[in-house]
Amino acid sequence: MNKPNVRSGWGGEGRMEARRTPPLLDKLPVAGSNHSVAEALLIFLEALPEPVICYELYQRCLDCSQDSRLCRQVICQLPRSHRNVFRYLMAFLRELLKYSEDNNVSANMLATLFGSLLLRPPPNLLAKQTPQERQRAINFLLVFLLGVDDY
């Protein structure tokens, strides 16, 4: 049985709905590479007006960066949409780490790169961020990159 080609997309009023994909689009090659997709993700995360981990939880994340149980509790305090994005990103990054020998990516590298995007200091503290605070933000993310998905 031939099924029509359907993709999900945002409908009116924030609903997800299926829509037909024009057959021509399915035959076009995808432009770019995995690197350009990764760059687009980084640019998107950097452009968010509020980071995935809300400004109001920034200091709490730094304060608990050495205790995995407390780190997980902080993530549970995020608004649902932020928490879901965080969970999906961590699952994706953990998947990348499974192939670290092939892609030359380490947990520390990912935590350093994504730490400044997911866990940013509030704008009024940005200039005052110390190297120690940046390291604590990296440590916070390492809890989730190296741990299990139970938050």
DARAZI-V949203 format. One record per pair of residues at least 24 apart in sequence whose C-alpha atoms are under 6 Angstrom apart, sorted by the first residue. I is the first residue (numbers start at 0). J is the second residue. Records with the same first field share a line. If there is no record, write none. Layout:
# DARAZI-V949203
I->J ; J
This chain:
# DARAZI-V949203
44->116
45->116
50->117
51->81 ; 117
52->117 ; 118
54->121
61->135 ; 136
64->135 ; 138 ; 139
67->142
71->150
93->144
110->137 ; 140 ; 141
111->137
